[in-house]
Amino acid sequence: MTGRRPDHGMVTAELAVITPFGLAFVVLLAWVVGLGHTQVRLTDAAREAARVVARGDSVADATDVARRNAPDGATVEVDEQGGLITVTVRAGSGIALPGLADVGRRELSATVTAAAEDP
């Protein structure tokens, strides 16, 4: 008759303990990557909008350009003072998990300033 080894089933127990931590790490990593992606899109949108106004186009055109390039629900502010155009684009970013819509939600923004071009 053979007896059971004392470590029989340890791999299963270790896997059961470590799996939730691995899953939490993957969710955290996805959240950080999502924040970075949103920030890049906001910066691109603000830069494009500032360029549009600097060329002499209307603020409405710049706002449209920014909204096309920014994430859904983004707000756009354009300020013209002393030959400088400042565009700020804001949007929220969070974890896209059912039931966890507001967990990890952060308000991100990007501001770009450009000099108006001479006509």
Backbone as CSV, one residue per row, in Angstrom:
resi,resn,N_x,N_y,N_z,CA_x,CA_y,CA_z,C_x,C_y,C_z
1,MET,0.845,-1.165,0.000,0.000,0.000,0.000,0.897,1.236,0.000
2,THR,0.556,2.165,-0.874,1.365,3.380,-0.946,0.650,4.500,-0.213
3,GLY,1.388,5.295,0.477,0.808,6.436,1.193,0.857,7.703,0.349
4,ARG,0.074,8.653,0.702,0.064,9.941,-0.008,1.257,10.758,0.436
5,ARG,1.813,11.451,-0.517,2.909,12.338,-0.172,2.332,13.565,0.518
6,PRO,3.060,14.178,1.421,2.528,15.331,2.156,2.280,16.556,1.281
7,ASP,2.926,16.629,0.126,2.738,17.811,-0.721,1.733,17.567,-1.845
8,HIS,0.999,16.484,-1.796,0.010,16.172,-2.830,-1.088,17.251,-2.835
9,GLY,-1.331,17.858,-3.998,-2.365,18.891,-4.124,-1.866,20.300,-3.866
10,MET,-0.585,20.460,-3.602,-0.059,21.791,-3.304,-0.114,22.715,-4.516
11,VAL,0.104,22.173,-5.709,0.061,23.006,-6.911,-1.334,23.581,-7.091
12,THR,-2.346,22.779,-6.855,-3.725,23.250,-6.968,-3.998,24.352,-5.954
13,ALA,-3.552,24.171,-4.737,-3.769,25.180,-3.702,-3.020,26.471,-4.033
14,GLU,-1.794,26.350,-4.496,-1.020,27.539,-4.844,-1.644,28.278,-6.018
15,LEU,-2.117,27.522,-6.996,-2.769,28.134,-8.151,-4.053,28.847,-7.739
16,ALA,-4.802,28.256,-6.832,-6.040,28.876,-6.366,-5.765,30.177,-5.615
17,VAL,-4.645,30.255,-4.942,-4.299,31.466,-4.197,-3.744,32.543,-5.127
18,ILE,-2.923,32.156,-6.092,-2.238,33.140,-6.934,-3.108,33.662,-8.073
19,THR,-4.090,32.920,-8.532,-4.916,33.324,-9.674,-5.595,34.678,-9.473
20,PRO,-6.225,34.955,-8.336,-6.841,36.283,-8.170,-5.832,37.432,-8.254
21,PHE,-4.628,37.214,-7.766,-3.607,38.255,-7.852,-3.168,38.477,-9.294
22,GLY,-3.043,37.398,-10.039,-2.698,37.519,-11.454,-3.776,38.247,-12.229
23,LEU,-5.019,37.937,-11.945,-6.136,38.610,-12.603,-6.166,40.094,-12.239
24,ALA,-5.946,40.407,-10.971,-5.917,41.809,-10.544,-4.782,42.561,-11.239
25,PHE,-3.646,41.915,-11.417,-2.523,42.542,-12.111,-2.874,42.840,-13.564
26,VAL,-3.530,41.898,-14.232,-3.920,42.098,-15.630,-4.917,43.252,-15.744
27,VAL,-5.882,43.331,-14.834,-6.859,44.427,-14.854,-6.156,45.759,-14.608
28,LEU,-5.237,45.802,-13.656,-4.487,47.029,-13.375,-3.656,47.451,-14.585
29,LEU,-3.026,46.505,-15.226,-2.232,46.797,-16.413,-3.108,47.347,-17.538
30,ALA,-4.272,46.746,-17.739,-5.199,47.227,-18.774,-5.670,48.642,-18.459
31,TRP,-5.896,48.938,-17.177,-6.341,50.270,-16.766,-5.259,51.307,-17.069
32,VAL,-4.015,50.995,-16.734,-2.913,51.933,-16.971,-2.721,52.166,-18.470
33,VAL,-2.790,51.105,-19.260,-2.660,51.251,-20.712,-3.813,52.089,-21.257
34,GLY,-5.020,51.885,-20.733,-6.176,52.681,-21.158,-6.011,54.156,-20.833
35,LEU,-5.484,54.450,-19.649,-5.223,55.847,-19.286,-4.210,56.470,-20.237
36,GLY,-3.163,55.747,-20.536,-2.148,56.261,-21.457,-2.708,56.507,-22.842
37,HIS,-3.515,55.587,-23.326,-4.124,55.736,-24.652,-5.048,56.951,-24.689
38,THR,-5.847,57.125,-23.644,-6.744,58.281,-23.584,-5.949,59.579,-23.549
39,GLN,-4.864,59.615,-22.787,-4.044,60.823,-22.697,-3.435,61.178,-24.049
40,VAL,-2.975,60.186,-24.779,-2.404,60.435,-26.107,-3.470,60.990,-27.045
41,ARG,-4.671,60.428,-27.003,-5.752,60.922,-27.869,-6.131,62.354,-27.516
42,LEU,-6.147,62.682,-26.218,-6.465,64.052,-25.803,-5.400,65.029,-26.292
43,THR,-4.149,64.654,-26.157,-3.059,65.519,-26.611,-3.119,65.729,-28.117
44,ASP,-3.363,64.663,-28.862,-3.486,64.784,-30.320,-4.646,65.698,-30.700
45,ALA,-5.777,65.537,-30.022,-6.953,66.361,-30.326,-6.681,67.832,-30.033
46,ALA,-6.052,68.119,-28.893,-5.744,69.509,-28.539,-4.747,70.115,-29.522
47,ARG,-3.744,69.346,-29.918,-2.743,69.841,-30.861,-3.372,70.152,-32.220
48,GLU,-4.204,69.258,-32.716,-4.854,69.482,-34.012,-5.774,70.699,-33.965
49,ALA,-6.518,70.847,-32.876,-7.427,71.995,-32.752,-6.644,73.301,-32.674
50,ALA,-5.549,73.319,-31.922,-4.730,74.532,-31.823,-4.146,74.891,-33.184
51,ARG,-3.746,73.901,-33.936,-3.199,74.138,-35.276,-4.260,74.746,-36.197
52,VAL,-5.499,74.261,-36.095,-6.586,74.778,-36.938,-6.825,76.254,-36.658
53,VAL,-6.901,76.628,-35.379,-7.142,78.033,-35.031,-5.922,78.881,-35.389
54,ALA,-4.726,78.360,-35.182,-3.507,79.114,-35.499,-3.423,79.441,-36.985
55,ARG,-3.955,78.574,-37.829,-3.959,78.830,-39.278,-4.974,79.892,-39.670
56,GLY,-5.869,80.236,-38.755,-6.856,81.266,-39.048,-8.266,80.746,-39.237
57,ASP,-8.476,79.444,-39.067,-9.827,78.895,-39.170,-10.618,79.230,-37.911
58,SER,-11.903,78.970,-37.949,-12.778,79.359,-36.839,-12.619,78.425,-35.639
59,VAL,-13.049,78.943,-34.490,-13.036,78.155,-33.261,-13.988,76.970,-33.401
60,ALA,-15.106,77.169,-34.098,-16.059,76.073,-34.309,-15.411,74.935,-35.096
61,ASP,-14.625,75.286,-36.116,-13.915,74.254,-36.882,-12.919,73.510,-35.993
62,ALA,-12.219,74.253,-35.161,-11.240,73.639,-34.258,-11.921,72.710,-33.259
63,THR,-13.065,73.136,-32.754,-13.809,72.301,-31.816,-14.253,71.010,-32.486
64,ASP,-14.717,71.103,-33.723,-15.115,69.899,-34.465,-13.933,68.949,-34.658
65,VAL,-12.782,69.501,-35.017,-11.581,68.677,-35.211,-11.203,67.982,-33.907
66,ALA,-11.231,68.728,-32.812,-10.873,68.149,-31.515,-11.840,67.042,-31.122
67,ARG,-13.120,67.259,-31.323,-14.113,66.240,-30.950,-13.988,64.980,-31.806
68,ARG,-13.600,65.140,-33.060,-13.397,63.960,-33.917,-12.203,63.130,-33.449
69,ASN,-11.177,63.786,-32.943,-9.955,63.088,-32.532,-9.956,62.638,-31.078
70,ALA,-10.800,63.237,-30.256,-10.821,62.939,-28.824,-11.754,61.762,-28.533
71,PRO,-11.630,61.175,-27.346,-12.557,60.115,-26.949,-13.988,60.652,-26.837
72,ASP,-14.958,59.761,-26.905,-16.362,60.160,-26.775,-16.589,60.871,-25.448
73,GLY,-17.412,61.907,-25.480,-17.754,62.644,-24.273,-16.737,63.692,-23.869
74,ALA,-15.753,63.939,-24.693,-14.719,64.927,-24.357,-15.272,66.342,-24.473
75,THR,-14.751,67.227,-23.635,-15.098,68.644,-23.724,-13.889,69.398,-24.264
76,VAL,-14.184,70.450,-25.018,-13.127,71.228,-25.672,-13.287,72.692,-25.293
77,GLU,-12.190,73.321,-24.877,-12.173,74.753,-24.582,-11.083,75.399,-25.431
78,VAL,-11.444,76.493,-26.093,-10.476,77.225,-26.914,-10.409,78.650,-26.389
79,ASP,-9.192,79.128,-26.123,-8.993,80.477,-25.605,-7.966,81.185,-26.490
80,GLU,-8.333,82.360,-26.977,-7.422,83.162,-27.805,-7.089,84.442,-27.054
81,GLN,-5.804,84.653,-26.775,-5.372,85.875,-26.096,-3.979,86.256,-26.562
82,GLY,-3.863,87.484,-27.015,-2.556,88.034,-27.367,-1.800,87.240,-28.416
83,GLY,-2.476,86.730,-29.403,-1.809,85.981,-30.457,-1.493,84.538,-30.108
84,LEU,-1.919,84.103,-28.932,-1.720,82.713,-28.522,-3.065,82.003,-28.445
85,ILE,-3.106,80.811,-28.951,-4.317,79.995,-28.903,-4.040,78.839,-27.959
86,THR,-4.890,78.703,-26.948,-4.758,77.609,-25.993,-5.992,76.727,-26.103
87,VAL,-5.769,75.456,-26.335,-6.862,74.491,-26.446,-6.701,73.465,-25.336
88,THR,-7.780,73.253,-24.586,-7.801,72.239,-23.535,-8.897,71.240,-23.865
89,VAL,-8.536,69.977,-23.853,-9.495,68.900,-24.110,-9.514,68.014,-22.874
90,ARG,-10.727,67.722,-22.366,-10.886,66.900,-21.160,-11.803,65.717,-21.459
91,ALA,-11.499,64.598,-20.827,-12.355,63.416,-20.944,-12.078,62.495,-19.767
92,GLY,-13.040,61.650,-19.484,-12.876,60.670,-18.421,-12.374,59.352,-18.975
93,SER,-11.716,58.603,-18.117,-11.237,57.275,-18.495,-11.381,56.373,-17.286
94,GLY,-11.849,55.161,-17.508,-12.037,54.233,-16.396,-11.934,52.802,-16.859
95,ILE,-12.253,51.896,-15.959,-12.211,50.472,-16.271,-13.538,50.076,-16.897
96,ALA,-13.479,49.422,-18.030,-14.694,49.007,-18.734,-15.084,47.597,-18.313
97,LEU,-15.545,47.453,-17.085,-16.029,46.172,-16.599,-17.479,46.328,-16.160
98,PRO,-18.330,45.364,-16.470,-19.731,45.458,-16.057,-19.834,45.611,-14.539
99,GLY,-20.604,46.587,-14.120,-20.793,46.822,-12.697,-19.693,47.633,-12.045
100,LEU,-18.640,47.929,-12.771,-17.517,48.688,-12.214,-17.240,49.939,-13.034
101,ALA,-18.285,50.580,-13.502,-18.134,51.718,-14.413,-17.344,52.869,-13.789
102,ASP,-17.511,53.102,-12.504,-16.850,54.246,-11.880,-15.569,53.878,-11.139
103,VAL,-15.223,52.618,-11.115,-13.997,52.206,-10.436,-12.806,52.645,-11.281
104,GLY,-11.895,53.326,-10.674,-10.706,53.764,-11.399,-10.956,54.895,-12.375
105,ARG,-12.108,55.533,-12.281,-12.432,56.616,-13.214,-11.572,57.832,-12.889
106,ARG,-10.937,58.357,-13.906,-10.086,59.536,-13.764,-10.445,60.539,-14.840
107,GLU,-10.395,61.795,-14.480,-10.596,62.881,-15.447,-9.221,63.282,-15.962
108,LEU,-9.026,63.146,-17.257,-7.753,63.484,-17.877,-7.918,64.724,-18.736
109,SER,-6.832,65.455,-18.923,-6.896,66.636,-19.782,-5.554,66.842,-20.475
110,ALA,-5.629,67.549,-21.579,-4.424,67.933,-22.320,-4.602,69.371,-22.767
111,THR,-3.569,70.171,-22.605,-3.599,71.570,-23.011,-2.432,71.829,-23.952
112,VAL,-2.750,72.468,-25.072,-1.729,72.814,-26.062,-1.878,74.290,-26.395
113,THR,-0.763,75.003,-26.464,-0.759,76.416,-26.834,0.036,76.580,-28.122
114,ALA,-0.535,77.354,-29.042,0.129,77.614,-30.326,0.051,79.102,-30.624
115,ALA,1.035,79.599,-31.336,1.029,80.999,-31.764,0.225,81.122,-33.049
116,ALA,-0.573,82.192,-33.116,-1.356,82.433,-34.330,-0.412,82.777,-35.474
117,GLU,-0.683,82.199,-36.633,0.142,82.479,-37.808,-0.237,83.827,-38.398
118,ASP,0.740,84.502,-38.978,0.465,85.773,-39.649,-0.263,85.486,-40.957
119,PRO,-1.267,86.335,-41.274,-2.024,86.092,-42.511,-1.221,86.342,-43.755
